Amino acid sequence: MSSPEPDRYAVAGNPVAHSRSPAIHAQFAAQTGEALSYERLLCPLDDFAATVQAFAASGARGCNITVPFKFEAHALAARLSERARLAGAVNTLRFDCDSDGRPAWLGDNTDGAGLVRDIEHNAARSLAGQTVLLLGAGGASAGVLGSLIAARPAAITVANRSVDKAAALVAQHADWAEQHGVALQARSLQDCGQGFHILINGTSASLAGAAVPVADGVLAPGALALDMMYGPAAAPFLAWAAAQGAEGRDGLGMLVEQAAEAFALWRGKRPDTGPVLQALRQELASKP
């Protein structure tokens, strides 16, 4: 008797060839004994919805969403988790059906939970009572701000080149921040303040090879400075953090932790992220 075909998942984006998600989820599947396959799904920039719908129609069970489609994925979901609704962006879809067999996809956003777990568990830095500077007001920052607020820092400043965009993101989260007793404000990148305990770079500066978009001196001594990018793209940011006397951290831990959140949503099991993160760091370190 032949064994059933493994459940299919993918990471959908453009570009997507560089994604480490297939390797991460393969390790999660081996660790938990889950039968699944995970692939890369390259979506045309003008045909994201149809590409993902065709993937779901082929019998797939879900997908992760990467740049630049997280806002479009939000519109595809029939149901949203609280954190996806707050973010206005989706990075994980589960291809559920209703009782009549019609698509009733669940949209979630695991980025913020992954970031907070990486900071508090892997980097061993409590967010509670700290001052946080979040750079950028696009999809990356929108995806994590709600979870950062839920960790109850004393204050979060969202800094962006366009202050209006930062202000819109702050307004979107104002009630949530008030519920958690977190002071939340929008500032420009040129005038964002100083003395922050934790800085999180959610801009595309590292990906574009640009300089860190804030002035020296924004960090308190011994601060944590985390870039959501990883690998060679994060190297200039990490060098800047070191020059500021800060602990620099790339986004690899966030990547693994948010993937574990998605895996748990799909399979009902949360894998152990430690060995997977260690293996990825060793792999990156071995490359020239």
Phi, psi and omega per residue, in radians:
M1 nan 2.196 -3.086
S2 -1.360 2.594 3.123
S3 -1.369 2.615 -3.136
P4 -1.134 2.722 3.080
E5 -1.136 2.473 3.110
P6 -1.160 2.621 3.069
D7 -1.133 2.462 -3.052
R8 -1.802 2.405 3.054
Y9 -2.392 2.972 3.138
A10 -2.790 2.883 2.911
V11 -1.868 2.190 -3.078
A12 -1.888 2.247 -3.132
G13 -3.076 -3.025 3.062
N14 -2.804 1.842 0.086
P15 -1.394 2.927 -3.112
V16 -2.498 -0.137 -3.077
A17 -1.088 -0.485 -3.085
H18 -1.426 -0.162 -2.952
S19 -1.073 2.370 3.064
R20 -1.556 -0.053 -3.042
S21 -1.032 -0.709 3.110
P22 -1.023 -0.716 3.128
A23 -1.181 -0.688 3.140
I24 -1.102 -0.847 -3.088
H25 -1.253 -0.499 3.038
A26 -1.100 -0.697 3.105
Q27 -1.218 -0.677 3.078
F28 -1.063 -0.758 -3.112
A29 -1.118 -0.757 3.128
A30 -1.119 -0.695 -3.104
Q31 -1.167 -0.670 -3.045
T32 -1.706 -0.139 -3.122
G33 1.337 0.344 3.138
E34 -1.526 2.375 -3.141
A35 -1.583 1.772 3.114
L36 -2.635 2.773 2.994
S37 -2.113 2.654 -3.055
Y38 -2.457 2.197 -3.035
E39 -2.253 3.119 3.058
R40 -1.778 2.349 -3.127
L41 -2.119 1.760 3.134
L42 -1.372 2.094 -3.095
C43 -1.858 2.230 3.024
P44 -0.997 2.516 -3.081
L45 -1.047 -0.473 -3.117
D46 -1.845 0.244 -3.062
D47 -2.560 0.663 -3.104
F48 -1.101 -0.893 -3.032
A49 -1.036 -0.832 -3.109
A50 -1.128 -0.619 -3.141
T51 -1.158 -0.778 3.136
V52 -1.217 -0.667 3.111
Q53 -1.110 -0.667 3.097
A54 -1.174 -0.661 3.101
F55 -1.101 -0.769 3.109
A56 -1.121 -0.715 -3.121
A57 -1.143 -0.391 3.128
S58 -1.324 -0.064 3.131
G59 1.868 0.065 3.123
A60 -1.161 2.804 -3.041
R61 -1.842 -0.328 -3.124
G62 3.064 3.050 3.072
C63 -2.733 2.703 2.939
N64 -1.602 2.677 -3.121
I65 -2.118 2.262 3.066
T66 -2.095 -3.054 -3.061
V67 -1.015 2.512 0.035
P68 -1.892 0.640 -2.895
F69 -1.936 0.194 -3.034
K70 -1.174 -0.534 3.087
F71 -1.309 -0.665 3.088
E72 -1.140 -0.649 3.134
A73 -1.117 -0.580 3.093
H74 -1.012 -0.686 -3.109
A75 -1.278 -0.352 -3.122
L76 -1.438 -0.328 -3.040
A77 -1.430 2.282 3.058
A78 -1.338 -0.499 3.123
R79 -2.307 2.573 -3.106
L80 -2.231 2.464 2.970
S81 -1.221 2.848 3.136
E82 -1.044 -0.720 -3.085
R83 -1.242 -0.541 3.071
A84 -1.250 -0.665 3.123
R85 -1.123 -0.718 3.137
L86 -1.166 -0.721 -3.120
A87 -1.259 -0.532 -3.025
G88 1.259 0.272 -3.105
A89 -2.542 2.601 -3.090
V90 -2.196 2.305 3.050
N91 -2.046 -0.003 3.131
T92 -2.480 2.204 3.053
L93 -2.037 2.378 2.989
R94 -2.008 2.166 -2.987
F95 -1.452 1.201 3.097
D96 -1.317 2.794 3.006
C97 -2.193 2.698 3.088
D98 -1.445 -3.055 -3.058
S99 -1.129 -0.330 3.114
D100 -1.695 0.113 3.111
G101 1.442 0.153 3.116
R102 -1.520 2.598 -3.127
P103 -0.994 2.310 3.074
A104 -2.486 1.134 -2.987
W105 -1.117 2.498 3.033
L106 -1.732 2.236 3.073
G107 -1.871 2.340 -3.140
D108 -2.334 2.884 3.014
N109 -2.310 1.913 -3.063
T110 -1.712 -0.012 -3.065
D111 -1.063 -0.828 -3.089
G112 -1.129 -0.763 3.112
A113 -1.083 -0.679 3.115
G114 -1.150 -0.719 3.124
L115 -1.130 -0.834 -3.110
V116 -1.098 -0.722 3.130
R117 -1.141 -0.671 3.122
D118 -1.123 -0.739 3.137
I119 -1.154 -0.842 -2.992
E120 -1.461 -0.586 -3.089
H121 -1.664 -0.932 -3.064
N122 -1.359 -0.724 3.123
A123 -1.574 -0.147 3.101
A124 0.974 0.781 3.095
R125 -2.098 2.022 3.070
S126 -1.286 2.381 3.077
L127 -1.493 -0.390 -3.057
A128 -1.007 2.223 3.077
G129 1.347 0.052 -3.090
Q130 -1.644 2.879 3.019
T131 -1.774 2.288 -3.001
V132 -2.123 2.359 3.026
L133 -1.967 2.042 3.127
L134 -1.877 2.018 -3.105
L135 -1.599 2.219 3.123
G136 1.788 2.663 3.140
A137 -2.346 0.405 3.109
G138 -1.561 -2.747 -3.074
G139 -1.076 -0.640 -3.126
A140 -1.111 -0.811 3.140
S141 -1.227 -0.676 3.109
A142 -1.051 -0.614 -3.103
G143 -1.244 -0.373 -3.045
V144 -1.953 -0.288 -2.991
L145 -1.080 -0.731 -3.132
G146 -1.045 -0.748 3.132
S147 -1.218 -0.633 3.068
L148 -1.080 -0.756 3.111
I149 -1.079 -0.732 -3.107
A150 -1.115 -0.374 3.087
A151 -1.386 -0.047 3.024
R152 1.038 0.923 2.911
P153 -1.195 2.917 3.110
A154 -1.190 -0.713 -3.067
A155 -2.733 2.588 3.049
I156 -2.247 2.244 3.009
T157 -1.895 2.174 3.053
V158 -1.717 2.024 -3.107
A159 -1.972 2.345 -3.092
N160 -2.585 2.730 3.110
R161 -1.035 -0.757 3.027
S162 -1.676 1.919 -3.129
V163 -1.118 -0.569 3.130
D164 -1.037 -0.699 3.137
K165 -1.192 -0.694 3.076
A166 -1.119 -0.704 3.133
A167 -1.116 -0.646 3.109
A168 -1.134 -0.704 3.115
L169 -1.167 -0.698 3.089
V170 -1.107 -0.772 3.134
A171 -1.081 -0.640 3.132
Q172 -1.099 -0.499 -3.078
H173 -1.907 0.141 -3.010
A174 -1.064 -0.813 -3.131
D175 -1.124 -0.717 3.128
W176 -1.078 -0.748 3.124
A177 -1.124 -0.723 3.132
E178 -1.106 -0.701 3.116
Q179 -1.054 -0.545 -3.080
H180 -1.775 0.078 3.090
G181 1.181 0.603 -3.103
V182 -1.918 2.208 3.045
A183 -1.306 2.229 -3.033
L184 -2.268 2.243 -3.127
Q185 -2.519 2.788 3.082
A186 -1.923 2.412 3.104
R187 -2.473 2.957 3.047
S188 -1.483 2.769 3.096
L189 -1.107 -0.526 -3.100
Q190 -1.385 -0.304 -3.077
D191 -2.482 1.087 -3.022
C192 -1.690 -0.135 -3.122
G193 1.839 -2.933 -3.121
Q194 -2.698 3.007 3.088
G195 1.327 0.429 -3.103
F196 -1.332 2.462 3.109
H197 -1.388 -0.564 -3.101
I198 -2.407 2.258 3.054
L199 -2.049 2.332 3.108
I200 -2.181 2.121 -3.123
N201 -1.642 1.843 3.092
G202 -1.854 0.256 3.098
T203 -1.510 3.005 3.107
S204 -1.620 0.239 -3.064
A205 -1.003 -0.815 -3.108
S206 -1.137 -0.718 -3.135
L207 -1.097 -0.584 -3.120
A208 -1.535 -0.043 -3.113
G209 1.322 0.314 -3.117
A210 -1.537 2.887 3.127
A211 -1.241 2.793 3.055
V212 -1.029 2.247 -2.928
P213 -1.469 0.369 3.055
V214 -2.277 2.803 -3.093
A215 -1.327 2.758 2.988
D216 -1.048 2.623 3.058
G217 1.673 0.038 -3.130
V218 -1.359 -0.267 -3.019
L219 -1.768 2.563 2.972
A220 -1.301 2.746 3.084
P221 -0.994 2.338 3.107
G222 1.303 0.290 -3.120
A223 -1.160 2.859 3.001
L224 -1.753 2.221 3.096
A225 -2.100 2.005 -3.030
L226 -2.071 2.275 3.053
D227 -1.805 2.341 3.118
M228 -1.221 -0.279 3.055
M229 -1.400 2.873 3.095
Y230 -2.531 2.987 -3.114
G231 1.290 -2.739 -3.090
P232 -0.975 -0.561 -3.109
A233 -1.077 -0.531 -3.089
A234 -1.525 -0.175 -3.018
A235 -1.012 -0.809 3.120
P236 -1.075 -0.675 3.110
F237 -1.106 -0.750 -3.133
L238 -1.137 -0.632 3.081
A239 -1.150 -0.721 3.085
W240 -1.070 -0.779 3.138
A241 -1.041 -0.769 3.132
A242 -1.081 -0.698 3.131
A243 -1.154 -0.413 3.106
Q244 -1.517 -0.009 -3.089
G245 1.328 0.374 -3.113
A246 -1.783 2.849 2.988
E247 -1.511 1.988 -3.139
G248 -1.526 2.521 3.129
R249 -2.543 2.393 3.097
D250 -1.604 -3.068 -3.041
G251 -1.630 0.206 -3.095
L252 -1.134 -0.717 3.119
G253 -1.119 -0.712 3.075
M254 -1.059 -0.738 3.132
L255 -1.013 -0.831 -3.109
V256 -1.185 -0.744 -3.090
E257 -1.187 -0.686 3.116
Q258 -1.215 -0.555 3.078
A259 -1.137 -0.671 3.111
A260 -1.127 -0.637 3.076
E261 -1.102 -0.755 3.120
A262 -1.138 -0.748 3.130
F263 -1.030 -0.742 3.129
A264 -1.144 -0.635 3.100
L265 -1.124 -0.712 -3.105
W266 -1.334 -0.741 -2.933
R267 -1.949 -0.163 -3.140
G268 1.328 0.243 3.120
K269 -2.328 2.323 3.084
R270 -1.747 2.039 -3.105
P271 -1.278 2.882 3.059
D272 -1.445 1.996 -3.033
T273 -1.424 -0.382 -3.041
G274 -0.952 -0.950 -3.128
P275 -1.108 -0.576 -3.132
V276 -1.212 -0.769 3.110
L277 -1.118 -0.732 3.125
Q278 -1.082 -0.744 -3.136
A279 -1.129 -0.703 3.121
L280 -1.160 -0.707 3.121
R281 -1.119 -0.710 3.114
Q282 -1.126 -0.687 3.122
E283 -1.106 -0.791 3.139
L284 -1.154 -0.663 -3.116
A285 -1.167 -0.479 -3.095
S286 -1.427 -0.192 -3.117
K287 -1.572 2.464 3.141
P288 -1.169 nan nan
